[in-house]
Every structure is written in C-alpha cells, then in structure tokens.
Amino acid sequence: MVAPPIVRLSCVLVLLVATGVATAAKAAAEPVDGEHPEHGDPAEPAEPAEPAEPAEPAEPAESVESDGPLERIELEPRYRPGDGYVLSLRSGTESEGGASRLRRPVADEVEVLYRARVEVLEVDDRGRPVRERHDGVRLTARRPQGEGSLFAPDTSFEVQRKGGDIRILPTRRSGEGEGIDRAAADVVAGVLAGRFEHGVGPALFDPGPDVEVGESRSLDPELIRRFLRERGVRALDLGDATAALERHVGEKRSDLVIAYDIPIAWLALPATPPGAKTSSARGHWRGWIRLPTDANAGPVEHAFRLTTDLRGVVSPDVATRPGGALFSRWTLARTRLFSQRVQRTSRAPLAHEAGPARFEMSAR
C-alpha cells in the first residue's frame, strides 16, 4: 500500500520542515573562516520565485453592479451519509534567508498535493463529516531535487475526526488486517488538518444576512487568532483585517468570492538559539473563498497566501570569541500557499424528513 521508505521519509520531512528561523540564526552565529568579523548589513533577500498557484477567480474587467441583498451565505456546508465529492488540497512553502556572516543562503522549497474521491459515512449534528472513506488517494511531494508519491495507486482508507484529532484507518480495500504506516498516516492527517469547514473559518468570514456585493467589513481579532492558530501561525499583534464580498467575472463564468486581508504586525516565533534576537516579524495573510451558484450551499474553494518577513541579530557564544561577541544579522523571507477545492459528485437520497433548503448543495 505504501511507497518505499525513502519516499515516505521525504514526504514526512516535507510536512514537518522547520520554520527556518533557528537555522538562519544558528548559521549567523557560526564563524566563517577567513571572513572579516566586521561586516555591513546584509543585502535584502531576493524575492523568492513563486510556485505555480491554483487558478484564482478572474478579476473583473469592469465594475459589476450589485446583485442586490443576498438573504444568506452559508459557509459551513451540510453533508449527509452517502454524499460523494472529489477533494483536492495543495500546500506549498518557499523560504529564503541568510546571515551577514554566512556565505551560502538558507533556502527551501516544498509542495504537497493531495487528491481523493470521498464518500461521507457519518456526520455530526451540524452536517460536518466525522467519518469518510477516501478512495484513489494520491499524495505527491515535490522539491527542486525531484518528487515522489507516498501511496501506491488505488489506495483507500478511512478518515475519522473526533475532538480535533484525525485518525487514518485501513479499509477492506486496503487489505484485510493491513495496517496504515504511522508516518504515512501522520502526513495525511497533517494535510487534512487545514480543511476550512472543520475550523473557525465559517464563523470568522460569515458576512451575515442581507449582504450585498461590494460590502466590506472588519474581522473579529479573537476569531482571527483562532483561525491562524488552526494553521500553525500565532499572531501577537494584528493590523486592521477586512473581508469583502466580490463578484469576479471571467470569460466563462462569474463567481461570488469573499476576499479577505489580514495584516500581521508581529508573529510569535519558535525557539531560537541562545543570543538570537528578533527585530521584526511581520506577515500578511491574503485569501479568498469561492462560492457556488447557490450561495447557501457552502464554499467550493478556499485559498490563501501567507508572506512573512523575519529579521534579527544574533551574538555568538562570548566564550568562543576572544575579545567579545560579534553580532551578526539574519533574515528569513517565506511564502506559504494553500488551496482546497471540493467538487460534488453525488448526493445521497433525502431521508423521510425534509431538511432545510440550504441543506441542498449544487455541484460545480
């Protein structure tokens, strides 16, 4: 069921790659033979080349008149057992940094792609799937050195959610009694953890009733912090965050989109080596949520881009430096991309009780 160990290890490292702050700061503290200790400020890090993004909704070529008030937009899709859909997830990270006393820059580039045909087996009282079967799973990790797949073709397994935890279990199609490799299960759980409907996102970006295209509103700071924490980001200080309902018109389609913007004045960073100090930790989170034709059916796509700019200084161990510590500057620029797409393929028959109208979900 699973690919060779070397491929699995590569994928695990992709998902668990460190922020790079400690690497850059540690490198700044290490001596470089033959280099003068007095060194000017490092050059600004070059903007990292952006990996290919998921296709964004086309920007409107001209202003679009309001559709009039929309009675309700439902951002938390409701499922029932037997529903089917295709799930596509993409996560990418690109980092570049260095130090004023480091000859080689610190760089890393990672992309993870996940795709599966999903059947909903069980839902909670809000219609969110808590047990699903994922068939035909493909999980690919890409780096500049090459790419590899974590699973063999036609892999399937069961995904269970309980109390915030995600469990990956074998199915009969995986082989009776066959276990799921722990490292592979951890990678899958990490990829699925960012799904929009299972977090605070629907509450944060809910525009409320009677919203019109073009309207913009401020976002709740506490909900923003929870939304970021769900995705591994802690913000100590936020700027003015907003979200707006827009209509994006392309050549072949017209989409309702909630576009949001979250400036981060100061990010909380992981532990850095002794003597390392951070002078700037800024970030900017931009994203959008594409809605289906029926605005009450839940989003069909969520994507975001997080850019961070981290800077600081570090002093090497004084004991190893005759004459005192020599300060060195370090920088780290990082771009993180994520997208989630859902395409409905089937709808289970209604039970004897008819659900509310917004229970229905149109396929795109």
Summary of the structure (lengths in Angstrom):
residues: 364
radius of gyration: 23.2
end to end distance: 31.6
largest distance: 83.1
contacts: 1093
relative contact order: 0.21
helix: 16%
strand: 41%
